[in-house]
Amino acid sequence: AALDGERVALLDRDPGRLTRLIAELSVDPSRVAAFAVDLADAVAVERTVAEVVARFGRIDALFNIAGAYRGGQRVDETPDADWALLLDANFRSTLHVSRAVVAAMRRLGGGAIVNVGSRASLAGDAGAAAYSVAGLVAPASASFESADIEIAQEMARAFGLEPRLGAHARDRHGYL
């Protein structure tokens, strides 16, 4: 996948995965940068977003696609570690990155935010209580909808995608 003039910052907690992804992209190294960061760490995310802005001058678009899945257990059988992992990967990561990027977008004139979620962000599934709860507080859900409206009215286009529902954008507010 060649970049056509775009500059891309990739964030992931796994440096090896970042290295492999950049190699797969086959692009000019000046157009892509990789940042190993734990998206559940708000301070680290703010620092990384500042590095992205310093490197590229601005952020025009954010695609929140980080996430994790653990399922197959009833709510009373799901270990606390799974609850923590799912809340970090499916909620806190989106919260921290969105908050840091929105602040940068406000300073630099706006942008677009795409939040990707699953059907579980709209309704729970049996045997996936922790995942569904983490999804229900994730960006594609109503709990982030007011933030999407607030951001879009001020300075950016913000919307959610639910790939399992047919890879269509959920655009209730006309911001696509």
N, C-alpha and C positions, 0 to 999 in steps of 0.2 A: 504494500500500500504506500504509494509515493505521496508526499506532501506537496501540495501545489501552492507554495508561497506561505503556507501556515507555519507557525512555530508552535511546538508542542512540548509541554512539560508533563512528564509521567511521574506519578507518585505511587509508591508501593512500599510495604514494609520489608520486602524481600529483594535485596540488591541483585541477587542472581537472576531473578525473574525479570528485573528491569534490563539487565545486560542482554538477556535472550530476546526480549521484546524489541529493543533498539536494533539488534542485529537483523531481526525479521523485517523491520520496517525499511531497511536499505535506503536511508535518506542521508542527506548532507548533515553531518554531525552538528553544524552550527544552527540547525533548525529544530533540534530536539535536545531536551535535557532530562535527565533522570534524577529523581530525588528519593532516597530511601528514608521513609518516615513512618512512624506509627500514627495513623490517622485518628486514633482514639486519644492522642496526647495533644491537647489544645495548644500548649506552648510550642511544641515542635511543629505543629501545623502552621501556626502564625509565622514562625521563623522561616519555614519553607516557602510560604506564599510570598513573604518579603524577598526571598532569594529569587523566586520566579519573576517577580516584578523587576528586580534589579537586573536580571539577565535579559528579559525580553521587553521591558518598558511598560507593559500593561498585561491585563488578562481580559480577553474578549469573551471567552466562553469557558464554562465549567461543566464537566460531565461527571456527576456523582454516580459511579458504578461499583464502588467497593461493596462487598457484602460477604456473608457466610451463611451456611446452612447446617443445622443439626436437627434431626427429627427422629421420629419413631418412638418417642417416650411420652408418657402422660405427664401432665404438669407436676404432679407430686413425685414423679420419678426422675425428673430432669435435674442433673447436678447443677449446683451454683456456678461452676466453671463454664458450663454451656450457656447459662443465662448471661453471664458476664461477656463471653465471647460474642454472642449474638447481639447484645446491646452495643458493644463496642463497634463491631463490624457494620451493623445495619442501622444504627441510630447515631451514636457519638461521632463516627467518622463523617457522616453527612453534615451533622450539626457543626462540627469544628471547621471543616473545609468550607462549607457555605458561609459561615460567619466571617472567616478570614477573607475569603474572596469577595464577598459583598462589600466589605469595608474598602478593599482595594478598588473595586469597580466604582463605588461611590466617588472616590477621590479622582478616578481617571476617566469618568464619563459614561459608565454603564457597561452592559454586556448581557449575555444570555446564560441561563443556568438550566441544565437538564438533569432531573433527578430520576434515576431508573429504579424501579421497584418491582415486586412480584404481586401476583394475585393475593397472596397472603397479607399484603399491606391493606387490602380492602376487606378481607374476611378470613377468619381462621380456618385451619385444616386440622382434622383429627390426627393425633400423634405428633403434632408440630407446635405445641403450645408456646414454647420459648421463641421459636422462629416467628410465629404469627404475632406474638406480643411485640417483639423487636420490630417486625414489619409494620405493625399498626402505628408505631411511633416514628416510622421512617418517612422519607420524603414524599412518596407517592400517596400517602394517606391524608385524610382530612386534617390531621394535626399539623401538617406543614402547609396545608392549603392557604391558610391565612398569611403565612410568611411569604408564599409565592405571590399572593395578591399584593401584599405590602411592598415587596421588592419590585414587582412589575410596575406598580403605579409610580414608583419613585425613579427607577433608573435602569431596569433590566427586564428582559423577557425571562420568565421562569415557568417551567412546566414539568409534569411528570410523565414518564413512560412506564407502561406495564407490559413487558414483552410477552408474557404468557397469555395476555388477552389479545394478541394479534399484532404486536409491535406497532401500535398506534399511539399517537400523543393524546393525552387527556388534556384538552384545551377548553376549559370551561369559561375562560376569561378573555379570549381573543388575543393572546399574547404570542402566538406562534409566528 
